[in-house]
Amino acid sequence: MITALLVDDEQININNLQALLSRHCPEIEVVGMANDTNHAEELIHIFNPDVVFLDIEMPGKNGFELLKSLNAPKFEVVFVTAYDSYAIMAIKFSALDYLLKPINITELKNTVKRIEHSVNAKKQNLRLDNLLNLLDKKQIDDNQRIALPTLKETFLVPVKDIVRCESSNNYTTFYLTNGLAHLISRPLYEYDELLVPYGFIRCHQSHLVNKIHVTSLLNEDSGYLIISSSNYKIPISKQRKSTVKLSLKM
């Protein structure tokens, strides 16, 4: 069983989530519930839960402030929120789970499956540190790292070390400057919105490229981007060619 703590300032939300977990996720055992972060902190120390379902916006200290006040939390976190676009972007960038209110049952089941795998594998949650670091900055940082969760391990990779990303159905392969490649079970479009602000170009439906690693544009067919480290050719779709040229200031 996976032990869980539910934290939300509105009891009706806690009751609803508890009912959904009981009905659809029998692998979750709710060991505690809290309506504020002070009570939540007490319950965390008492129960040492595997996962905390945490509302972000609460009176007084919010969910992020609770996490900052804890000493190296080891539990998994599922953020539950109704809004806050920057927070959602930071959560995605850190490969952490979140649920939007009202909670969708399919999304809840998928989230619990990921949490179950992470808890059973006893992975250290470095992604949470990445999230809190992002929330402190709230701006583009050349040294920012992104969490890449593979089946065996989660890698924290500097964004500047990503050469390109390639899509294959609902999977994305990240190719790095050190020659390694990581296969991630998430579609490319999720990383498109995260990485474009860091200088990445969506040049094709299947390709996202870091423009600092582009040396030239080859005018064959609809065009190709040439990667500096390997002379690898990345195709440019016809409908994206003008956007690519604009991004490269050509």
N, C-alpha and C positions, 0 to 999 in steps of 0.2 A: 504493500500500500504506500501511496505517496501522501504525506501529511501536508495539509494546507491551512493557511491563515487568510481570512477574508477581511479586508480593511476598506471601509467606505463610510462616509459621514451620514449617509441615508440608509436606515435599517431596511427599507423596502428593497433597495438594491442588493443588500447582503442576502436577504431572504430569497430573492429571485435567483441570484447566482448559486446559492446553496441548493435550491431546488433543481436547477439545471444540472449541476454537478452530480447530485444524487441520482437523477433520472438517466443521465446520458454518459456519465464518466465514473463508473463504480470503482475505478482504481484510485480515486481521490478520496481521502478521509479528511473532512474538515475538523480540525482540532481546536480552532478558536476563531472568534469574530471580534472586531473592534470598530468603534465609530469615530475614533480620533487617533492621531499618530502616537500620542503619549501612551495610551492603552496598548496600541499595537506593539510599541517597543517593549513593553513589559511582557506581552505574550510571546514575542519572538525569543526573549531570554528564557522563558519558562518552557516552551514547547520545541524550540529549535526546529521550525518547520522546514520541509523540503522546498516548498514554494509559497510565496505570498502573492495573492491577488490584490493589487494595490491601486486604489483610486488616486488619481493625480491631484485634482483640485479639492481641497478640504479646508475648512476654517482653521485659522492658526497655522501650524506647520503643515506644509503640503507633503505629498508622497515623495518627491525628490529630496526635500529637506530631511525627511525621516531617514532615507538611505544614506545621506551625507553624514548624519549623526551617529551612524552605527560603525563599529570597528570591523572593517573588512567582512561584510556580510557574505555568507557562504550559500545562502538559499537562492533558488531561482525566483525570478520576479515576472509576473504577468501584469502589465499596466492596464488599468481599466479607465477609460476616459470617454468624454463626449466631444472633445474639441482640443484645441491647442496645436496648431499645425507645426510649429517649430519643434515642440516636444515629440510629436509623432515622427518627424524627420530624423531627430537624434536617436530615437528608439530604433528606427529601421536601420540607421547607419551602424548601430551597435549590435545588430542581429538579435535583438531582444523581442520578446513577444508582447503584443498588446491586443486588447479587445475594445471595440467601439460599442458604446451604449446606443441603442438597446443591443444586447448580446445576441449574435447569430449562433445557432446551435452547431452548425457545421464548422465555423471558425473556432468555437470553443473546443470541439472534439479534436480538431487538428492541433490546436495549441497544447492540449493535454498530452497528445501523443508525443509531441516534441519535448515537452517537459519530462515525460516519463523516460524517454531515451536519455536525456541529459542527466537526470538524477541517477538512473541505473548505471550509467557509465562513470558517474562521479567526476564529471568534468569541472575544473575550477572555473568559476564564472568571471573571467577577465573582461567579458563584454560589459558588465555593469560599470566597471571603472571607466571604460571608454565612453559610456553614456554620460556619466557624471562630468567627465572632462569636457565633453561636447557642450553640455548645458551651461557650464561655467563660461565657455568662450562665446558662444552665440555668434560666431563669425568664421569666415573661411580661414583655414590655417594650412600652410604648406606642409606642415609636419603631421597633419592629421592621419590617424590610422583607421582602418575599417575592419570590422570583424567578418571573417569568412568561415562559416561553420561547415566543415566536411563531416562525413559519417564518423570518422575516427577522432577528429580533433578540430578545435576552433583556432584559426590563425588570426592574429592581429597584424595587419599588413599596412605599411605606410602607403597612402594613396599614390604618391609620386613613383612608387616602385611597381605599380601596375602598368604594364605596357598596353594590354588590350583585353577585352572580354568578348567571348564568342558564345552565341546562343545555340542550344540544341533542344528543341521542344521546351520543356519546363526546367531545363538545367542551364547553368552558365559556367563556362570555364574561364578562370582568371589566369592570364599568362604574365609572369613577373620578370623583372630585370635579371634575377639570379638564375633564370632558366626553369624554375619550377612552375607547375600548373596545378591549380586547385579546382576541382569540380564541385559546384555548389548546387543543391537541389532547390533553386529558386530561379524564376524566369528573368531574362535580361532587362525587361522594362522596369523591374523594381530597382535595379542598380542604375538605370538610365537617369532617373530623377535625382538620385543621390550624387552621382559622379559628374554630371554635366557642369554644375557650379565649380568643380575643381579642374575644369579644362578638358573634359572628355567630349568627344564628338561622336554622335550616333550617325555614322555614315551609311549604315545599311541595317535592314531589319534584324540581321544576325550578328552585327558587329558594333562594338563600342570601343573607341580608341583614345588613348591618352595623347593629346597633341604634342606634348613635350618630347615624345619619342618618334614623332613623324619627321622625316627628312625631306620628303618631296611628294608631289602629286603627279602620278603618271597618267597622261592623257591617252589612254587606250580604252576602247569600248566606252562605258559611261564614266570611267576613271578608277584609279586605285591610289590608296595611301601607301607609301613605302615606309616601313619601320626601320629605324636606324640600326638596331642591334643585329638584325638578321636579313635585311632587305626583303622581308616578307611583304607580300602584296595583299592589302585589304580592299575588297571591292567597295565601290561607292554606288549606291542606287541612283537612278536618274532623277528621281524626285527630291533627293537630298543633296545633289551636287552643288547647287547654289548656296545652300546653308553651310556646307562644308568649306567652300571657298571663302565665305564670309568669316567663318570662325577662324580660318587660317590666315585671314587678311590677304587673300590672293586676288 
